[in-house]
C-alpha cells in the first residue's frame, strides 16, 4: 500500500487541473471563480481523505483515487452543482395541495409569458401611459378585484400577515380593537393575532370565551371614542367543535354600523369560488364576506385563490385610501412580478367555466375520484416491473387542502403504496428526496405513499425510473 506522503504528493496541483482541456472548456459555461473554488474543494477533499485514512488502524481495503482524470470529473460535477439554482422544482407526491414548504399553490402555466414579458422589460408599474404622469401600482389589479368581489376598492401587499398589520395600524393604532378569544389564531411562522395587534399599536380587547362568544360580549366592550375596530378572524387552520357559539359576520357588521365602528374580516384563505358546489364545505367566499357587510377584508393570494404570494385588501374606499398613506405600505408593497402573476391569475376567474381546469389548485381540489384512480393505476403499472425489489400496490386514502385552509376537509384519493425489500422505507424516502428533481412523499405505517392528486401525469415516467434506479443502486 502507498504511504501517506506518496499519496499526498500524487494529488495534482491546482494549476494542473485548471489548465486541463476539459476544465478550460468549462470556462464557457461558468465563471473562473466558481471553477477555481470547485478545484480547490475537490483537491482538499482528497487530501482530507488521505489524512483520515492514515489515522485509521486498518487501511488495507481503502483506496483514494488521486488520478487527475478522476479528479477532473469530480470538479466538473462540482461546477455544475455550484451553478445549479438552489431554489428548484420538486414533485409533490404528498397529496397536500397547498404545501407551504413546497411553495403552496402552483401557478397556471400559460400565464408565464405574460409574467416574463414584464420581468425582462420596463413596464407601467407606476406610470400612467394615458396621462404621462406617475401612476399607482395598485391600479393594475384594483378594478379586477372589485369586479370579482363586489367591493368598493382594493389594494395588494406582499402577504396576508402584512395586510393584517397594515389594516390594524391604520384603523386601530392607539385604540381598542375587539376580537373573540376563540379567534386569537396562530398560523405558520409563529404569526399570532395578539402579537401582530401589539406590533400595530392597537390595544387588544378580548371578549367571550374560547368556545363561546355572544353578540352582547362585543357590544359591552365598546367604549365611545376608544374603540377603533371590531375584528373577526376566520379560523382557517383549525375548528372548535361541540358546545360552541360565535357571532356571524353580518351580525357584527350591524353592530359596527350602529356604533360607527369599522368591521375588519381577516378571511385568510380567500376563496373566489363556492366550493360547496363541488361537495367541499366550510369556506366562506370573498364575495359572501363583502355581502355580509364587512368594511375591510383581507386574504391570501396563494391559498384558495391559486395565485402568487400576496396579501389582498378589499373594502370601503375611504379606508383603503388611508392605508395607502400609511408609511408601512411602502415596506409591504408588492413587486412587479407578483403583480403580473396575480393579475394574470385573477383574469382567469372571469371565465367561470374554464377557471376550474386552468388554475392547478382548483383542478386538483375538484379532481373526480375516477380520474384519480385511473392516474394511480397508471403510475402503479409503470412501477410494476420493480416488484422483485419492492412491493407495489394501490390503497384508498385522503388528500389534504393544506396551507392552513379547510382543516377538517378530507379529499378521497387513491395512493400508490411502496414497500422496498432490501432498503428501509426511510432510505428510499431520502433517496427520492435527494433526486435531481426531488420527489417528496409521505411515510405511513412503514410504507412510502405517492398521492397522484398532486402529481402531474407527465412526471410518472421520471418517478418510475428514479425508483427503479434507486432500488438497483442500493447504497443510498
C-alpha positions in Angstrom: 0.0 0.0 0.0 1.2 3.5 -0.8 2.2 5.7 2.1 0.5 8.8 3.2 3.3 11.0 1.9 3.3 9.3 -1.6 -0.4 9.8 -1.9 -0.3 13.4 -0.9 2.5 14.1 -3.4 0.4 12.4 -6.1 -2.5 14.8 -5.8 -2.4 17.1 -8.9 -1.7 20.8 -8.4 -4.4 23.3 -8.7 -2.8 24.8 -11.8 -2.5 21.4 -13.5 -6.2 20.8 -13.0 -7.2 24.4 -14.0 -5.2 24.1 -17.3 -6.6 20.7 -18.3 -8.6 21.0 -21.6 -11.8 19.8 -20.0 -11.6 22.4 -17.3 -10.7 25.1 -19.8 -13.8 24.2 -21.8 -15.9 24.8 -18.7 -15.0 28.5 -18.9 -17.7 28.9 -21.5 -20.4 27.8 -19.0 -19.1 29.0 -15.7 -17.1 31.8 -14.1 -13.5 31.4 -13.2 -14.2 32.0 -9.6 -16.7 29.1 -9.4 -14.2 26.8 -11.3 -11.3 27.6 -9.1 -13.4 27.1 -5.9 -14.5 23.7 -7.2 -10.9 22.7 -8.0 -9.7 23.7 -4.5 -12.7 21.9 -2.9 -12.1 18.6 -4.6 -8.4 18.7 -4.0 -9.0 19.5 -0.3 -11.4 16.6 -0.1 -8.8 14.2 -1.5 -6.2 15.5 1.0 -8.6 15.1 3.9 -9.4 11.5 2.8 -5.8 10.6 2.7 -5.1 12.1 6.2 -8.2 10.4 7.6 -7.3 7.0 6.3 -3.7 7.4 7.6 -5.0 7.7 11.1 -7.0 4.5 10.9 -5.7 1.2 12.0 -7.0 -0.9 9.1 -6.4 0.7 5.7 -5.8 -2.4 3.6 -9.1 -2.2 1.7 -9.2 1.6 1.3 -8.2 3.3 -1.9 -8.0 7.1 -2.5 -8.2 7.8 -6.2 -5.8 10.7 -7.0 -5.8 10.2 -10.7 -6.1 13.6 -12.5 -8.9 12.4 -14.8 -11.0 11.2 -11.9 -10.4 14.5 -10.0 -11.4 16.5 -13.1 -14.7 14.6 -13.4 -15.4 15.4 -9.8 -14.5 19.0 -10.4 -16.9 19.2 -13.3 -19.7 17.7 -11.3 -19.0 20.3 -8.5 -19.1 23.1 -11.1 -22.5 22.1 -12.3 -23.7 21.7 -8.7 -22.4 25.2 -7.8 -24.2 26.7 -10.9 -27.5 25.0 -10.2 -30.3 27.0 -8.8 -30.8 26.5 -5.0 -34.5 27.1 -5.3 -35.6 24.2 -7.6 -38.7 22.4 -8.8 -39.9 19.4 -6.8 -42.6 16.8 -7.4 -45.2 16.9 -4.7 -46.4 13.4 -4.1 -47.7 14.1 -0.6 -51.3 14.9 -1.6 -51.1 18.2 0.4 -52.3 20.6 -2.3 -51.3 23.8 -0.6 -48.0 22.6 0.8 -46.5 25.6 2.5 -42.9 24.2 2.5 -43.2 23.4 -1.2 -44.4 26.9 -2.3 -48.1 26.5 -1.9 -50.3 27.0 -5.0 -48.6 26.2 -8.3 -49.5 28.8 -11.0 -51.3 28.3 -14.3 -48.5 27.5 -16.8 -49.9 29.6 -19.6 -49.5 32.9 -17.7 -45.7 32.6 -17.7 -45.4 34.6 -21.0 -47.3 37.5 -19.5 -45.2 37.4 -16.4 -41.9 37.1 -18.2 -42.7 39.9 -20.6 -43.0 42.2 -17.5 -39.9 40.6 -15.9 -37.5 41.2 -18.9 -38.8 44.7 -19.9 -39.6 48.0 -18.4 -43.3 48.3 -17.5 -46.1 50.6 -16.5 -45.7 49.6 -12.8 -46.1 53.2 -11.5 -46.6 55.0 -14.8 -49.9 56.1 -16.4 -49.3 56.0 -20.2 -52.6 57.8 -20.9 -51.7 60.9 -18.8 -47.9 60.7 -19.0 -47.8 61.0 -15.2 -47.0 58.8 -12.2 -49.5 56.0 -11.7 -50.2 53.6 -8.8 -49.1 50.0 -8.7 -52.4 49.1 -7.1 -54.4 50.2 -10.1 -53.3 47.2 -12.1 -55.5 44.8 -10.1 -57.9 47.0 -8.2 -60.6 47.1 -10.9 -60.4 43.4 -11.4 -60.7 42.7 -7.7 -63.7 45.0 -7.3 -65.5 43.3 -10.2 -64.8 39.9 -8.9 -65.7 40.6 -5.3 -68.2 43.5 -5.3 -66.0 45.6 -3.0 -65.6 49.4 -3.5 -61.8 49.4 -3.6 -58.8 47.2 -3.3 -55.0 47.1 -2.9 -52.3 44.4 -2.6 -49.4 44.0 -0.3 -46.8 41.2 -0.1 -48.7 38.7 2.1 -51.8 38.4 4.3 -49.8 38.9 7.5 -48.6 42.2 6.2 -52.2 43.0 5.2 -53.5 42.4 8.8 -50.7 44.5 10.3 -51.3 47.4 7.8 -55.1 47.4 8.5 -54.7 47.3 12.3 -52.0 50.0 12.2 -54.2 52.2 10.0 -57.6 51.7 11.8 -56.7 50.7 15.3 -53.4 52.3 16.3 -53.7 53.8 19.8 -57.3 52.5 20.0 -59.1 49.3 21.1 -59.7 46.5 18.6 -62.2 44.0 19.9 -61.8 40.3 18.9 -63.3 37.0 20.2 -61.0 34.8 22.3 -61.9 31.9 20.1 -60.3 33.7 17.1 -56.9 34.6 18.6 -55.2 32.4 16.0 -51.6 31.4 15.3 -50.6 30.5 11.8 -47.3 29.2 10.4 -44.1 31.0 11.4 -45.5 32.0 14.8 -47.8 34.7 13.4 -50.2 35.4 16.3 -53.1 37.8 16.4 -52.2 39.2 19.9 -48.6 39.8 18.8 -49.4 41.4 15.5 -52.0 43.6 17.3 -49.3 44.8 19.7 -46.9 45.5 16.8 -49.6 47.6 15.1 -50.1 49.8 18.1 -53.7 48.7 18.6 -54.9 47.7 22.0 -56.3 44.1 22.0 -59.6 43.7 23.8 -60.6 40.0 24.1 -64.3 39.1 24.5 -66.2 35.9 25.1 -64.5 32.6 25.9 -62.6 30.1 23.8 -65.7 28.2 22.7 -68.5 30.8 23.1 -68.7 34.5 22.2 -72.1 36.3 22.1 -73.3 39.5 20.4 -73.5 41.2 23.8 -69.9 40.4 24.5 -68.8 42.7 21.7 -71.4 45.4 22.5 -70.4 45.6 26.1 -66.7 46.0 25.2 -67.4 49.1 23.0 -66.1 52.3 24.6 -67.1 55.5 22.8 -64.0 57.3 21.5 -61.7 54.4 22.4 -62.9 51.5 20.2 -61.2 51.7 16.8 -62.5 48.5 15.1 -64.2 45.1 15.5 -62.1 42.2 14.2 -63.4 38.9 13.0 -60.7 36.3 12.2 -61.6 33.2 10.1 -60.1 30.2 11.8 -58.7 28.8 8.6 -56.3 26.3 10.2 -58.5 24.8 13.0 -62.1 24.4 14.1 -63.6 24.5 17.5 -66.4 21.8 17.7 -69.0 20.8 20.2 -70.6 23.3 22.7 -69.7 26.5 20.7 -71.2 29.8 19.5 -69.9 32.7 17.5 -71.3 35.9 16.2 -71.9 35.8 12.4 -70.1 38.4 10.3 -73.4 40.0 9.2 -74.4 40.4 12.8 -71.1 42.0 13.7 -71.5 44.3 10.7 -74.8 45.5 12.0 -73.2 46.3 15.4 -70.4 48.2 13.6 -72.8 50.3 11.7 -74.8 51.0 14.8 -71.8 52.4 16.6 -70.0 53.7 13.5 -67.1 51.4 14.1 -65.4 49.6 11.1 -65.6 45.8 11.0 -62.4 44.0 9.8 -62.6 40.5 8.4 -59.4 38.5 8.2 -60.7 35.9 5.8 -57.3 34.2 5.5 -57.6 31.8 2.5 -59.7 33.9 0.2 -61.9 31.6 -2.0 -63.3 33.3 -5.1 -65.5 30.4 -6.0 -68.1 28.5 -4.0 -66.5 25.1 -3.2 -69.9 23.8 -1.8 -70.9 23.2 -5.5 -68.2 20.5 -5.6 -69.1 18.9 -2.3 -66.4 20.8 -0.3 -68.0 22.6 2.6 -67.0 25.2 5.2 -65.3 28.0 3.4 -66.9 31.5 3.1 -66.2 33.2 -0.3 -64.8 36.6 -0.6 -68.0 37.9 -2.2 -70.0 36.5 0.7 -67.8 38.4 3.1 -68.4 41.6 1.2 -72.2 41.0 1.1 -72.2 40.4 4.8 -71.2 44.0 5.3 -67.6 43.8 6.4 -65.8 47.2 5.9 -62.4 45.8 5.3 -61.5 42.2 4.2 -58.1 40.7 3.7 -57.0 37.3 2.4 -54.0 35.5 0.7 -53.3 35.3 -3.0 -51.5 32.0 -2.8 -54.1 29.9 -0.9 -57.6 29.1 -2.2 -57.3 31.8 -4.9 -54.5 29.8 -6.5 -52.1 32.7 -7.3 -48.8 34.1 -6.1 -48.0 35.0 -2.6 -49.8 38.3 -1.8 -52.0 39.9 0.8 -55.1 41.3 -0.8 -57.1 44.0 0.9 -60.6 45.0 -0.3 -63.4 47.1 1.2 -64.6 50.7 1.7 -62.6 53.1 -0.5 -62.2 55.6 2.4 -60.3 53.0 4.5 -58.3 51.7 1.6 -57.1 55.3 0.8 -56.0 55.7 4.4 -53.9 52.6 4.2 -52.2 53.7 1.0 -50.9 56.7 3.0 -49.6 54.6 5.9 -45.8 54.5 6.0 -45.9 50.7 6.4 -47.4 50.4 2.9 -44.1 51.1 1.3 -42.4 48.4 3.4 -45.1 45.9 2.5 -45.6 46.9 -1.2 -45.8 44.2 -3.8 -43.3 43.8 -6.6 -43.9 43.8 -10.4 -43.5 40.0 -10.8 -46.1 39.3 -8.2 -48.5 41.9 -9.6 -48.1 40.4 -13.1 -48.8 36.9 -11.9 -51.7 38.0 -9.7 -53.3 40.0 -12.5 -53.0 37.1 -15.0 -54.4 34.7 -12.4 -57.4 36.9 -11.5 -58.3 37.4 -15.1 -58.9 33.6 -15.4 -61.8 34.0 -12.9 -63.9 35.9 -15.4 -64.4 32.7 -17.3 -66.2 30.6 -14.7 -66.4 27.6 -17.0 -62.7 27.3 -17.7 -61.2 28.5 -14.4 -61.7 25.2 -12.6 -59.4 23.5 -15.0 -57.0 26.4 -15.7 -55.9 27.0 -12.1 -54.0 23.9 -10.8 -55.2 24.3 -7.2 -58.9 24.3 -8.3 -58.3 21.4 -10.7 -56.6 19.3 -8.0 -59.2 20.0 -5.4 -62.1 19.1 -7.6 -60.5 16.1 -9.4 -63.0 13.3 -9.7 -62.1 10.1 -7.8 -62.5 8.1 -11.0 -59.7 10.2 -12.7 -57.5 9.9 -9.6 -57.9 6.1 -9.6 -57.0 6.0 -13.3 -53.9 8.1 -12.6 -52.9 5.9 -9.7 -53.3 2.7 -11.7 -51.2 4.1 -14.5 -48.3 5.0 -12.1 -48.6 1.6 -10.4 -48.4 -0.1 -13.7 -45.2 1.9 -14.7 -43.6 0.8 -11.4 -44.8 -2.8 -11.6 -41.6 -4.2 -13.3 -39.9 -3.4 -9.9 -42.0 -5.9 -8.0 -39.0 -8.2 -7.3 -37.3 -5.4 -5.3 -40.4 -3.6 -4.0 -44.0 -4.5 -3.1 -46.2 -2.1 -5.0 -50.0 -1.8 -4.6 -52.9 0.7 -4.5 -54.6 1.9 -1.4 -57.6 4.2 -0.6 -56.7 7.3 1.3 -57.3 11.0 1.7 -55.6 14.2 0.4 -55.5 17.4 2.3 -56.0 21.0 1.1 -53.2 22.3 3.4 -51.8 25.8 3.7 -53.9 26.5 6.8 -57.1 26.0 4.8 -60.1 23.7 5.3 -58.6 21.8 8.3 -61.4 19.3 8.5 -61.8 18.7 4.8 -60.5 15.3 3.6 -60.5 14.6 -0.1 -60.8 10.9 -1.1 -57.9 9.7 -3.1 -56.0 6.6 -4.3 -52.4 6.1 -3.3 -49.6 4.1 -4.8 -48.0 2.2 -1.9 -44.4 1.1 -1.9 -42.5 -1.3 0.5 -38.9 -1.9 -0.6 -37.4 -5.3 0.2 -33.7 -4.6 0.6 -33.9 -0.9 1.7 -35.6 0.7 4.6 -38.5 2.9 3.8 -36.5 5.8 5.3 -33.6 5.1 2.9 -35.9 5.1 -0.1 -37.6 8.4 1.1 -34.2 10.1 1.4 -33.0 8.9 -2.0 -36.3 10.1 -3.6 -36.0 13.5 -1.8 -32.4 13.9 -2.9 -33.0 13.1 -6.6 -32.1 15.6 -9.3 -35.8 16.6 -9.3 -36.7 15.9 -5.7 -39.7 13.6 -5.2 -41.4 14.5 -1.9 -43.5 11.6 -0.5 -45.4 10.5 2.6 -44.3 7.8 5.0 -47.2 6.0 6.8 -47.2 2.6 8.6 -43.7 1.8 7.3 -44.7 2.4 3.6 -44.0 5.1 1.0 -47.2 6.6 -0.2 -47.5 8.5 -3.5 -50.7 10.6 -3.8 -51.3 11.1 -7.5 -53.7 14.0 -6.9 -50.8 16.4 -6.6 -48.6 14.7 -9.2 -48.6 15.8 -12.8 -49.0 12.8 -15.1 -46.1 14.0 -17.2 -43.8 13.1 -14.2 -44.9 9.5 -13.9 -42.2 8.1 -16.1 -39.5 10.1 -14.2 -40.8 8.8 -10.9 -40.8 5.2 -12.1 -37.3 5.5 -13.5 -36.0 7.1 -10.3 -37.5 4.4 -8.1 -36.0 1.7 -10.4 -32.6 3.3 -10.3 -32.6 3.7 -6.5 -33.6 0.1 -6.0 -30.9 -1.2 -8.3 -28.2 1.0 -6.7 -29.0 0.3 -3.1 -26.1 2.1 -1.5 -28.1 5.3 -0.6 
